Amino acid sequence: MSSAPKLKTVKAVKNNPEILMQDASLDIWDKKYRLKDKEEQPVDVDIDATYARVAKALSDVESKEKRAEWSEKFVWALKHGAIPAGRIISNAGAQAYKPATSTINCTVSGIVPDSMQGILERNLEAGLTLKAGCGIGYEFSTLRPKGAYVSGAGAYTSGPLSFMDIYDKMCFTVSSAGGRRGAQMATFDVSHPDVFDFVRAKREDGRLRQFNLSLLITEEFIEAVRADGNWDLTFPISAKEIEGGLDLKGDNVVWKPFPTTENYISNDEGLVACRIYETIRAQKLWNAIMSSTYDYAEPGFILIDQVNKNNNNWFCEDIRATNPCGEQPLPPYGSCLLGSVNLTKFVRNPFTPEAYFDWEEYAEVVEVFTRMLDNVVEINGLPLDGQRKEIEYKRRHGMGFLGLGSTITMLCMKYGEQDSLEFTERVARDMAVSGLKAGLHLAREKGPAPIMEDEFEVTAAMLFKQPDMAKDGIKVGDKLKGKVLLAKYSRYMQTVATAAPELIESLIEEGCRFSHHSSIAPTGTISLSLANNVSNGIEPSFAHHYSRNVIREGKKSKEKVDVFSYELLAYRTLVNENAMPYGTSDEEALPDYFMSSENIMPRAHVDIQAAAQKWVDSSISKTINVPTDCDYEDFKDIYLYAAEKGLKGCTTFRFNPEAFQGVLVTEKDLENTTYSFTLEDGSTVEFKGNEEVEYDGETHTAANLFDALKEGYYGKF
């Protein structure tokens, strides 16, 4: 591998380092977030102009006399680490140029009904949602398994996966029209009879590539795996089957929760009668899941029981789906806006024994940023009535952070060690407390979210979910306001009460401006562009010098962009301009606390996520990067460890060129991988992954050209 080119640096005050933006960062801002007119001429002259546009759009929500004041404060926050998510950066204040776009990143479809009309109606809604620039998630295990008889058609169904293919093509077609590429998440119940098909779906070249896939994993299934027990594959029994004489008391029937009871048989507890299609060893399914994840990085895990147990809106939501990246578990038609705080902005005296984190300024940025995100609700631009009603009723947003790995390095700590875990927990805790304080103040000034003042009748199911209510003398049929059910009886708020009891007491009495405040997104392009390639979200840096594969409109394969980690840029600027990754001489060497995904153990990733999750009311998008040569037996225990630590979700990534080309790749991996191409005359040629190849009038890296041809997207961007 060639040595890293010399980077431009500037001398800076150690207490407030200003690191020059690398070319790749400015390029991504220009291509994805910079406002341009219909002739592709820039409206935003620079990044400061982008910040000013966003600040004005969000301050215009305020009363006329306060707009100038808040616009100034919002610009301050944006320059001090607050980074709204991509849809806000791209679309806020851009109505004159693109009026049909949304400022919302994340949505979830309404329940997909088990009927042709219902499936196609949801597909239409999804198309309108993607057209507006929003990502969307669905649960497809509501559809009957393949081979089931469809009485209306007098035929047998082809199963959920075939209908997912329709959504996949729709997403590619809509997103190909320009703007943001389509993003979808498909969730699937681990007990559905077609679960093996779902697990293996991406083993087919080019199939379901517009989807992320995640299994809804229950505690019951995890227990069955640990005990090497049996596992039932089930699906609800229709009313028509009962009319045909099916005995509900037979051994082949179990009663289980299901997203809908319509056209099914349910009992007083809301459980649905399900037929057992097959009983298998849980370990058999587990091995199928883990081998697919090992090879293809999917399916991911959503530990759905943890999601619902710890949902602030536990009393009125049953969550079965998430946004495309998994950090936002949402109810039907649920929507959420996102934003992240760049933690590197608060590091003082980096790379020195005197390094510290400015907790006071961090709290102030969080408070101002909370108001900014709340204002986004007023300009949501969502295309569907159900989506708008959901976000206006609950006003949920998801503030998180990015640059955690970079910050840990700048503070001279190692990612995953005890001091970094304690730091991570405090970052998440302080964000929670500061954000909820802002939510209380906003409720006093502008009113709480409507859900807070609505009354909800207590049911037996609610008392079962939260036994503390019965201990307080609450009975079935009693009525409680949403603010009490949320602030007093949600498990998350009970955790926050251990750090800020008086705040929670006030929220019980007065309500909050929003039902959810925190979430940690993957922040890939945001981190690379506006944050100069600080580490994504809660991750360590992928590597300190690597390549990112990006989509370019009009280019026939993905383009390889060379990037450096922010902490490397900072270290070269402030400490040693000759330092470089993989340096062997004393003059080039980096300190041992310069870690990356290349040398961090998988369990350390889980430990970091667990440290933050305690104080995050939604969820966390986390990818555990493991080396290609990671032993399978060691690999497959990662998810069990994640369940043990109480996480809500988890994904892994292992570079496997035989399966697919990832978004992030190291030069070392590309150089060590050989790709073979078959020519028209039947002969073959071979190239290393990082070699450039002339093909069809364009220059491509061998790896990206191979992937584009193999997956079928060549020439379709």
N, C-alpha and C positions, 0 to 999 in steps of 0.2 A: 504494500500500500504506500502511495506517495505521501510525503509529509504534508501537513496542513500548510496552506499558503500563509504568508505573513499578513496579519490583520491590521487594519487601520485602528489606531488607538488614540485616545486623548487623555491628558493628565486631568485628574479630577480630585476634588477634596474628598478625603476618605470618608467623611461623615455623610456625604451626599453624592455618591458616584454617578456620573452621567456617562453612560456607555453608548457609543455610536451605534445606531441601528444598522444591522447588516443588510446587505442588498436583498436577500431572500425575504426578510421581514417587510421591507418597504414594497417589494413586488407583490406579496400576498395582500397587503393593505390596499394597494392600487387595484388589484384584480377583483377582490371580494368585498371590500368595505367602503371604498372611496365612492362618493356619489358622482355620477356622470350623467350628462344629458343624452338625448337620443342619438346624437352624433358621436357619442363616446368621448366627448370633451369633458374634462374635469370640472365639477362644480366646487368640490372641496380642494382648495389649493394645496393644503398640506394636512397632516394629522391633527394639528391644532384646530383647523377649520372643521374637520370631522367632529371633534369634541364640541366645538361651539354649536354646530348644527344640532347635535343630539341634546345638548344642554338646553337650548332654546325650545326645542320641541317638547321636552319634558317639563320645563318651567312654564310653558304656556297653559298647562293644566291648572296652575295655581291661580289665585285671584289676581286681578289686574295690578293691584298695588304691590304685590309681592313677587311678580314675575322677574323683574330685573335682579332683585336680591337673590332669588333661588337659582337663576341662571348662572350668576357669578359663583355661588357655592357649588353648583353641579360641575362647572368647569374645573374648579379647584379639586373636587373629589376625583374627577377623571384624570387629572394630571398627577394625582397622588395615589393612584393604584386602583381606583374603581373602574372596572371594564364591563359594561353591559354586554350581553350575549350578541352573537352575530346578527340576529334579526333586528335588534334595536339599533346597533351601530349602522347597519345597512339602510334601514327603512325609516327610522325616526326623523321627521322633518323632510322626508322625501316625497310627500304626497303629490307635489306638482309634477314629479317625474315618473312615479310608479304608484298610482293610487290604489291598485288592487293587491298590495302586499301587506303582510302582517308584521307586527313587532314581537310576535310570540314564537318561541322556538319549538315548544313541546305540546303535543296533543295526543289524545287517545280516542279511538273510534267509539261510537256507540256499540253496544253488544251486537255481534254479527249473528243474525237469526239463522236458524237451520231451514232456510227456504231459498229458492232461486231468486225470488223477488227481493228478499231481505239482503242476500249476499251482494246482488248487483246495486242495490240502493246504497249500501255502505261503500261499495267501490266508487260510486259517483261522488259521495261525500268526501272520500279520501282524495280523489282527484282534485276537487275544489280546494281542499286543505293544502295539498302539496303545491298547487298552483300559487297559493298565497305565500309560499315559502316556509311553511311549517312542517316539521317532522311529525310522524303519526305512528301510533302503536295499535295493535289489535290482538285479541285472543281468538285463535282459530279452533280451539278444542270444543267450542260450542257446536261445531258441525259434526254430523254423524259419521261414523267410520266408513271406509270404503267397503263396498259389497253389501251395505245395508239397503233394504228394499224401500223404494220411494213410491208410495201407493198412487200419488197423483200422476206420476209419469209412467207407472207400470214398468219401472226399470230399477237398476241397482246403481247407487251413487258411486262416483269415482273417488270420494273422500276429500278431506280438507286440503291436502297438499295440491290437488289439481286446481282448486279455487285460489289458493295462494299464488299459483303461477299467473293467474289473471291479474291479480293485484300487482305482482312483480312487473309485468309488462306495462301496465298502466303507469306505474311509478317511473319507469325508465322513459316512457314516451312523454309524460308531462314534464319531467325534469329536464329532458333534452331540449326543451324549448328555450332554455337559457336561465341565467340566475343561479340560485342555489340548487345543487344536485339533490335529488329526492332522498329522503331518509325514512326508513320504516323499521319497526320492530314487530316481530311475530312471537307471541307467547303461546305456550301449549302445555296442557296439564300432563303431568307425569303418569297419570293413570288412564289416559285415553288409549283406546285399542290401537290407534295408528302411531303411537309414540315412537316406535322404531323407525318408521318412515320419516318422521320429522327429524329425528336425531341424525339420520344418514343422508338427509336431503342434499346437503352441499357437497357430497361426494360426486355428484353429477356435474360435469363441467358446465359452467355458465348458468346453473339453476339457482334461482332465488338470490341472486347477487345484489338486488336492491333491498334486501332484508337483513337485519340482524336477527338471530334466532336465540330464544331463551326458553328454558323449561321452567314451569312453575313447580318448584320442588317443595314438598310438604315435610313437616317434621316426622309424620308417620312413615314416609318413604325412607328418610335418613335412618330411622330406627330399624326398619326392615333390612336395609343394607348392612348396618352394623351387626345385626343379629343373624345375618345370612338367612333371612326368612323369605316367605312367599309374598308376592305382590299381585293384586287383582287389577286387571285392565277392564274398565267399566265405561258405560255410557247410559244416559237416562232412557227410561222406558216411556214410550209415547202413550197417550190416552187411547189411541187406536189399537195398540197391542193389548191393552187391558180388555178392551171390547172383544178382542179375539180370544179371550179366555186365559190370559197369562195369570198365574198365581203369584201374588206379591209376597206370599209367605214362604215361597220356595227357597231352597238353598242357593239358588243362582241370583238372588236379589239382595242388594245392599242399599242403605240409605245414606246419601252423601250431600254435602253442599254443592250447589251448581249456580252459575251466574243468573239463570232465569228459571222460573217455574212454569212459564207459559207453555201450554200443550203437554206438560208433564204431570206426573203424580207427586204431590208433595204432602208432608205431614205437618202437624201443628208447630213443629220446631223449624219449619222452612226447609227441611231436608228433602231431597228428590230421590225417588226410587230408581235405581240403576241396575241394569243387567251386567252380570259378570261375563265378559266375552272370553277371557282366558286368565288363568292363574300361572304366573311365572316366578322364577327365583329373582328376587330383587337384585342380586349380584349380577345376573345376566344382563339386565337393563343397565345397571351401573357401569359395567364394562363396556357396553355399546356406547354409552354417553361419553365416558372418559376417553375411549379410543378415538372417537370422532373429534372431541375437543383437542386431543393431543395432535391430531393430524391437521385439523381445519380451524382451530380456535373457536369453534362453535359446536353445540349450543352453549350459551352462557347459563348461569344459574340465577334464578330469582327465588329466594327463600320466602315464599309467599305468606307463610304463617307469621313470620317476623314482620313482614310488611304491614299486615293487617292488625296485628297486636299492637304495634307501635305507631299507628296512624293517628294523627291529631283528630281527624274526623271519623274516628272509629265507630261512632254512634249512628252515622248516616251513610257510610260508604263501604262497599265491598270491592276491593281492588283486585283486578285480575290481569292488568296490562300495564305497560310502561311506555315512556317515550323511547325513541330509537337507541339512545345510549344507556338507558336503564337507571338513570339517577332520579327520574320522576315517575314513581308509581302513581297512577291516576285513575279515577273512576270513569265510567262511560261519559264521553264528551268532555272529560277533564282537560284543562289546559294550564300551562305554567310558563312564565317568563323567567329568564335566567340572567345571572350576572356573577362576576367573580372579582375578588380583590387580589391584586398582585402583591404577594407577601414580600418580594424582594425590595419593594419601595420603603420598607420600614427597617431594613437592616442598617445599622450604624457601625462604623469601623470594621467592615467585613474583612475576613481572612486574618484577623489579628486576635491576640488574647483578650483585647478589650471589646470584641464584637458583642453587640446586643441588639435586641428587637425593641422598637419604639411602640410599646403597647398603647400609650395614650393617643398618639396620632392614628394608630390602627382603629381604635374604638370610634374616633371621630369620623373617619372615612366610612366606617360601617354604618353609622347613624345617618349620615347624609345620603349615602348610597341606598339605604332602605327607603327613604322618601322618593328617590329617583325611580326605583323599581316599582313602588306602589303607584306612581303616576303613569307608568306604562299601561296599567289596566285600562285607563281612560282612552287610550289610543290603540287598543289591541288589534283592530283590523281583522279579527277572525271572520271567516266566511260563513259559518253555520250558527244558527240561532242557539242551538244547544251548547256550543262552545262558549259563546258570549255570555249566556246565562250562568254557566258554571263559574267562569272566571270573575264575573261581577258579583256573584253571590258569596264566593269564598275568598276572592282576591289573593289566592296563593301565589307566592313567588319562590324562587329558589336561589338564594345567594350562597355562593361558595367562595373558594379561593383557588388560585393557581400559583405556580412557582414554589410549592412546598419543598420539593427536592432541591431546587436551586438555593432556596433560603437556608435549608439545613446545612448545605455545603458552605455557604457564605458565613454561617455561624460556627464553622469548624466542627460540626457534628457529623456522624455517620448515619445515613438513612437506615432506620430499623433498630438502632441501638436505644437503650433506655432513655437517654436524654432527649433523643429525637421524638420518642413516643410521648414523653411528657410535654414537649413543646407542641406537638401536633394536637394533643388533647386541649391544651390551653388556647391555641388558636381557634379551634372549633367552639370551645366553651365561651370565650370572650365574644366571638361573633354572634352566638346565640343570645347571650344576655344583652349585648348592645343593640342587636336587632329587635328584640322583643321590647326593650325600653322605648325604642323609636316607634314600634307598633302601638304601644300604649299611648304615647304622646299624640300620634296621628289619630287614634280613636277619639281622644279628647278634643282634638282640633276639628277633625273632619267626619267623625263618626266611625264606629266599628264596622267590620264586614257584616252584611245582612244576616249571615248564618249565626252570628253571635247573639242576636236578639230574638231569633225565632225560638219557639218552644217545641220540644220533642217529647213524645210520650214514651215513658220507660217501658221496655218489653222484657220478657224473660231472657231473650237472647242477650240483651244489653247487660243484665245482671250477671249472666254467665260469663260474659267477656270481662267485666270489671267488678269483681267481688267487693271492692271497697265501697261501692254504692249501697249494697245490702248492709254492710257494717254500719253505714251512716243512717240506716233506717229507711232508705228509699225502697219503694215497692213498685211492682208492676202497675201501670196505670197512672203513676205520678207524672207530672210534667216539669221538665227542667229546661232552662234556656241553653242554647248552644255554647255560650261563653262559660257556663259552669261545667258542662260535659267535657268541653275541650280543655279549659285551663286547670280544672281541679281533678278530672278523672282520666285524662290521657296519660299514658305511661311516660311519654316524653316530657310533658310539663311537670310531672312529678319528679323527674330527674332534674330539670332546671330549677325546681324549688329547693333542691339541696344547695344550690349556689346562690340563688336570689329569691328567698322566700317572700319578701315583701312585694317584689315585682309580681309574682304569681298571684298573691292575694289581691292586688290591684286589678290584674287581668280578669280574675273571677268576678269582681264587682263591676268592672267597666268594659270588659271585652277588649279585643285586639283588632287592629285594622286589617289583619289577614289571618288566615287559618294556618298557613305554613310559611316559614321564613327561609330555611336553609336547605341546600342541596349542593353537591359537589359534582360538577360536570367535567367531561374529559378535556375541553378547551383547546383542542388541537390547533386549529388555524388561528384562533385568538391568541394563544400563547406565542405562536410563531411570529405573528404579525405585530400586533399592537404592543406586545410585551417582549419583543426582541428575542423570542425563543427561550423564555424561562420554561421550566419543566411544566408539563401538562397537569392541570388539576392537582390531585394528591400524589401524583407519580414522582419517581425520581426522573432525572433526565434519561432519555432512552440511550443515548451515548453522548459524548462530548463533541464528536464530529461524525455526522452521518448524513444520509440522504432521505428526503421526503418525496414521495411520489404524488404529484398533484395533477388534477384534471385541467386541461386547457381547452377552451372552446376552439374547435377547428383543428386541433392536433389529434392524430389518429391513434396514438397511445398516450399513456401517462408520461409526464415529464419529470425527470429526476432533478431535484433541487438540492444543492449542497448547503448544509446548515451547521452552525456551531451552537453549543449550549450557551445560555446567558452567563452562567458562572465561569465558563472558560473565558469568554470575552472580558468579564469583569476582572478576573485574576490576571489576565494578560495586560489589562489597562492599569491596574493598581499595584501589582506586585512584580510580575515577571513577564515581559513581552515575548520572551522566547519559549514560555511554557507551551506544551502541546500534549494532546492525548497520546498514549503509548510511547512517550518520550523515554529514552533509555539513559541519557546522560544527566548528570546533576543539574546542568544548565536548563534542561528541558522538562525535568520531572515535575509532576503535580503532587501536592500533598496526598496522603493516603485517605483523607476524608472526601476526596473527589471520587464519589461512587456514581454508578449508573446502573441501569437494568442489567448490564452485562455481568456485574459482580455482586448482585444483591440476591440473597436467598429467598425463595418463594414465600416462606413463612414470615419473613420481615415485611413483605407487602401486606399480608393479611393483618399483622400486628398494627401497622400504621393505620390501615382502614378501620380496624376495631377501635383504636384510640379516638378517632374522629367521630365514628358513627354514633357513639353515646350522646353527642351533643348536636347531631344533625337530624332535623325532624322529618326530612324526606329520605333520600337515599344518596348513594355515592357511586359514581361510575369509576370503576377501578380495573385496570388490566395488569395481571401478573405476567410479566415477561419472563420466560424461561428459555434457557439455551437450547439450541437444536438437539444437542446430544444428551439432554436431560433424560435420565432413566424413567421409563414409563411407570414402573412400580412406585417410584418416589413421586412422580407427577400426579398420579390419580388420588393421592391422599390430600392434595391441596384443598379440594372442595369440602371434604369432611372436616378439615381443620377450620375452614371458613364458617361452616355451620356451627361448629363447636364454639367459635368466638362470637356467635350471635349476629353475624352480618346479614344484611338484607339481599345482597346480591354479590356476584363475583364472576369475572371472566379471566381467561388466560390467553396468552399469545406465544406461540412457538414458531420461529421461522422454519418453514417447511416448503422449499421451492418445488417439490414434487406435487404439492397440493395447490398452492396459490402464492401470489406475490403480495406481501403486506404493504401498508402505507409507509412505514418507517423501516429502513434497511441500513445496515452498516456496510461500509466498503469491504470489510473483511469477509462478511457473508457472501456478498456478490462475487468477490474475487475467487472464493472457494467453491462456487457453484458453476457447473458447466451446463449450458443449454444447447440442445440439438435441434436443428431445423431441417425438415425434409423439403427438397427443391422439387420443381415440376418434373424433372427427369428421373426422380426417385433417389438421387444422391442426397447425402446429408452434409451439413456443415455445422461446426461447433464453435461456440463463443463463450468466454467467461461472462458472468452476469453484468459486470461493469464495463464491458467493451461496447463501443459504439458501432452500430450497424446501419448502413444505408439501405433503405427499403421503401419502395413505392414513393420515391421523391422526398423522403424525410429521413432525418437521422434519429435513431432510437437507441436506448440502451438495450442490450440483448435481453435482459430480464424483463423489461417492460414490454418489449415487442412480443416475446414469447407469451407473456401473460395475456396480452390483448388478443392475440390470435387464438389462444387456447380457450379463453373465456367468452369469446364472441363479441367483444365490444370494440374491436378494431375499426376505426373510421366512423364510429357512431356518436362521438361527443359533439 
